Structures are given as structure tokens and as C-alpha cells.
């Protein structure tokens, strides 16, 4: 598996669930909210 995308409404636990799944699958976790903030220089 190369990529797994988790989508949903705000506040439903995507980040929490994503971190747990990534850890279980031994894959890196990337939060697109953080990536966009870094790209835009807002972090």
C-alpha cells in the first residue's frame, strides 16, 4: 500500500484515526492541514 486517504467533516477524528492507522501499518502520517499551513507560511 502506498497511500491511504482519510476524508470527512471537521472534528470527526481523522487525525487521531490516521495517526493510529499509520502507526499500525508502519507508514508515515501526513496531515494535509499542516502541510498547507507550512506551504503558505502560516505555521
C-alpha positions in Angstrom: 0.0 0.0 0.0 1.4 3.4 -1.0 -1.2 5.9 0.1 -4.3 5.9 2.3 -6.5 9.0 2.3 -9.0 9.6 5.1 -11.7 12.2 4.4 -14.6 13.5 6.4 -16.1 16.5 8.2 -14.1 18.7 10.6 -13.9 17.4 14.1 -14.7 13.7 13.5 -11.3 12.3 14.4 -9.5 11.9 11.0 -6.1 13.0 12.5 -6.5 10.7 15.6 -7.6 7.8 13.5 -5.0 8.5 10.8 -2.1 8.5 13.3 -3.3 5.2 14.7 -3.6 3.6 11.3 -0.2 4.9 10.2 1.4 3.6 13.3 -0.2 0.2 12.9 0.8 0.0 9.2 4.2 1.4 10.0 3.7 4.2 7.5 4.4 7.9 7.8 1.5 10.1 8.8 0.9 13.5 7.0 -1.8 15.9 7.9 -2.8 18.0 4.9 -3.9 20.8 7.1 -0.3 21.1 8.5 1.2 20.7 5.0 -0.9 23.6 3.6 -0.1 25.8 6.6 3.6 25.2 6.1 3.4 25.8 2.4 1.6 29.1 2.9 3.9 30.1 5.7 1.1 30.3 8.3 2.7 27.9 10.8 
